[in-house]
Amino acid sequence: MIKILIIIPSYNEANTLPLILEQLLLLKLPGHYQMEIAVVNDCSKDDTKMVAGLYPIVVLDLLVNLGIGGAVQTGFLYANENGFDIAVQLDGDGQHPPAELLKLLDCYEKTKANIVIGSRFLSEEGFKSSFARRVGIRYFHWLNKLFTGKNIYDSTSGFRLFDREVIALAAEKYPDEYPEPASLVLFSKAGFSIWETAVVMSERLAGKSSIRNFVSLYYCVKVTISMLFLFIRKS
């Protein structure tokens, strides 16, 4: 039996969690998978903790807001300490339809990659994000190719599968702020294989992204510096 943990980092996602959790709990995985769900409540100001507690899942409640990197790493720590074979990061805002998880698992079964990224840009279906965001994503595609030699077209995707080796590394060290592009440099330097597979994504069901307007320029600069430091760091 392969133990799989679904990590859902959540900040003020009380309105979207019910649909996501209900769909996950109804999802039929291949028989050799045993799934558990962990919502990481990143010190939300709404009823995220209460809503998550209504379901037969694990709620990891952070006492201070750690941001997306710290929330996801909390999930990795739980997965590592409890012997999970696979962890899947799935956002709590509704952008990642739970049924698309089957595509990540299928890719993993076929490739045995250490990391499988659900990419919105490998097919014509689904929501592709705004034009400005797509420009930024193309920039990080170029930057990741420069630092890793890999063509990763959706390096900002937060819909990802990780095997046991990656879980162990990410539990120990993981970028703390806007981690998705930077973590690919870390994982590539560790020698992990990374694959992308086409998935269909949706628009956010509620709330607003933390990366918008002038903040997006800060995001690009911050992540670029983080990726550069990870690239030149010896260990």
N, C-alpha and C positions, 0 to 999 in steps of 0.2 A: 504494500500500500504506500502510495506517495502522498505525503502530507503537504498541503498547500495552504499558505496563509494569504488572505486578501488584506492588504494594508490600505486603509482609507484615511488619509490625513484630512482633518476637518476643522475649519474655523468658521463659525457662524453658518453652518449648513443644515440647520434644523428643518428647513423647508424642503430640501432635496433628499435628505437621507432616507426617509420612508420608502420612496419609490425605488431607490438604488438597493436598499437592503432587502426589500421584498422580492425584487427581481433576482438578486443573488441567491437568496434562500430557495427560490423556485428553480434555479438553474440546474440542469442535469449534466453533470460532468461524467466523463468516462469512468467506468467502475473501479479503476485502480487508483483514483484520486479521492482523498479525504480532505474536504475543505473546511477551514475555519476562517472567520471574519474578525478583524480587529479594527475598530474605529479609534483613531488617535485624536482625542479632543484637545486641540491646541489652545486651551484656555479661552474657549468661546465665550462671547458675551450674550448669546441667545440660549435657546433650549437644546442645543446640540447634545449635551451630555444626557439630558433626560430622555430625549427622543431615541438615542442610541440604546439606552438602557431598557427600552421596551422590547428589544429583540434578543433572541438567543445567540448573542455574540459576545466578544470580549471588548470592553471599553477601557482604553488606556488614557487616563485623565491627567493631562499635564497641568501643573499648578502655576506655571508661567508660560507665556507665549514664546515658543522657540522658533516659529517660522516653519516653512515647508520642509527645509532640510532637517531640522531637529525633530519634527513630527515623524517624518519618514524613517529617520534613524531609530527613533523609539520603536517603530514597528520592526525594524531589522533586529534590534536587540531582543525583542520578544520572540521573534522567529528563531534566532540563534540559540537562545536559552532553552527553547522548547522543542528543539530538534526538527524543525520544518525542513523539508527538502526543497521547496520552492516558495518564493514570496512574489506576490503580484501587487504593484502599486496601482491603485485605481482612485481617481479624484472623487471628492465628495460633492462636486457641483453639478453632476449629471452629464458631463461631457463624454464620459466613457461608458457606453451602454454595456451592462454586465454580460449580455449574450456574446459580445465581441471577445470576451475572455477565451472562448473556445478556439478562436483563431490563433491567439498567442500560444495556447497549449499545443495546437496542431503543429505550429512552426517549431516549437521546442521538441516535440516528439520526432520530427523529421530531421532536424539539424543537430540536436543536442547542444545547442549554443548555450553559453553561460548566461547570456542576456538576450531577451527578445523584446524589441521595441514595437509597440503598435503605432504604425505610421498612417497619418491622414493623407499623405501625398503620393502613395503608391497606387491609388485608384481614383476614379473620377467621382466616387460617391461621397456623400457626407459633407459636413461643415468644414471649411478650410481655414477659418479665421479671417480677420480683416486684412486688407492690402498691406497696411503698415506692419502688422504682425508677420505676414508672409515675407516681407523684406527682411525683417529681423531674423526670421528662421533661416532664410537663405544665407544670411551673413554667418550664422553659427554653423551652418552646413560647411561653408568654406573654412571657417576657423577650425572646426573639428578635423577636417581633412588635412589641414596644415599640421596640426599637432599629433594626429593619430594615424594618418594615412588611410583612413576609412571614409567611405561615402555614407554618411548617416543623414538622411534627408529630413528627418523630423527629430532633431536632437533636443528640442524643447518638450517633446511629448512626455507626459507624466503617466502614461499607460505602459507599464513595463513589467516583464517577468525576469526573475533572478534565481539562479540555482544556489545550491548550498554553499559553494565556494565564495560566490559574490556576497551572499548574506553575511558570511563570517567577516569578510573584509569591510563591508559597509557598516556592520555593527561597531567596528573599531574606529573607522574614520570615514566621514562622509561630508561633502560640502554643506555648509550650514544655511546659505542664503541663495535662492534661485539655483538649485543644485543640478538640474537635469543636464545641461550642456557640460558643465564642469566635471560632473561625475564620470562622463564618458572618457575624459582624459585619464582620470584616476584608474578606471577599469581597463583601459587599453594598455597603460603602462604595466599593469599587473598581469597582462597576457591573456585576458579573457576574450573569448569570441563573442561578437555582437552581431545580431541579425535584426533586420526590420521585416515586418509583415504588414500587409494592408489591413486596416480596420476602418470602420465607419464611425466617425465621431459626431457629436451633436453640439449645439450651442448650449451655453450654461442655462440650467433650468431656473436659476435665481441668483441674486447677488451680483457683485462686480469683481472683476479681476483686480489683483493688487498691482498689476503692471499696466498702467494706462497713462496717456498724455505725457507730461514731461518726465514722469517716473520711468518711462520706457528707455529714455536716454541713459539715466542712471543705471538701469538694469543692464544695458549693453556694455557700459564701461565696467561695471562691477564684475559681470560674468567674464568679460575678456581678461581682466586682471587675474581673476581666480583661475581661469584656464591656463594662463601663462605661468603662474606660480606653480600650479600642479605639474605642468610640463617640465619646468626646469628643476623642480625639487628632486633630490636624489632618492628619497625614500618616502 
